[in-house]
Amino acid sequence: MPREYIAIALLAVCGFLIGGVYTMWKTAKIAATVLAVLAVLAAGGAIAWFISS
């Protein structure tokens, strides 16, 4: 399995989490904030994975 697949998967998780933030923002701001932090971590991990390759 090529190393790029892991970074692409992390970007996909990031997009999924951003969608959750968008959906939850009006009703549950604390949960949306937690999802936003997780999305930033996933994006940072993907960027770090691409750089380390």
C-alpha positions in Angstrom: 0.0 0.0 0.0 1.6 3.3 -1.0 2.3 5.8 1.7 0.1 8.4 0.0 -3.0 6.5 0.7 -2.7 7.2 4.4 -2.4 10.9 3.8 -5.4 10.8 1.5 -7.4 8.9 4.1 -6.5 11.5 6.7 -7.7 14.3 4.3 -11.0 12.3 3.8 -11.4 12.1 7.6 -10.8 15.8 7.8 -13.5 16.5 5.3 -15.9 14.2 7.1 -15.2 16.0 10.4 -15.6 19.5 8.8 -19.0 18.3 7.6 -19.9 17.4 11.1 -18.8 20.8 12.3 -21.0 22.5 9.7 -24.0 20.3 10.7 -23.7 20.6 14.4 -22.7 24.3 14.8 -26.2 25.7 15.4 -27.2 23.0 17.9 -24.1 21.8 19.8 -21.3 24.3 19.7 -19.0 22.4 22.1 -19.2 19.2 20.2 -18.7 21.1 16.9 -15.6 22.7 18.5 -14.2 19.3 19.4 -14.8 18.1 15.8 -13.1 21.2 14.5 -10.0 20.5 16.6 -10.0 16.9 15.4 -10.3 18.1 11.8 -7.3 20.4 12.2 -5.3 17.5 13.7 -6.2 15.2 10.8 -5.3 17.9 8.3 -2.0 18.5 10.1 -1.3 14.8 10.2 -1.9 14.6 6.5 0.3 17.5 5.7 3.1 16.1 7.9 2.7 12.7 6.2 3.0 14.3 2.8 6.1 16.3 3.9 7.8 13.2 5.4 7.4 11.2 2.2 
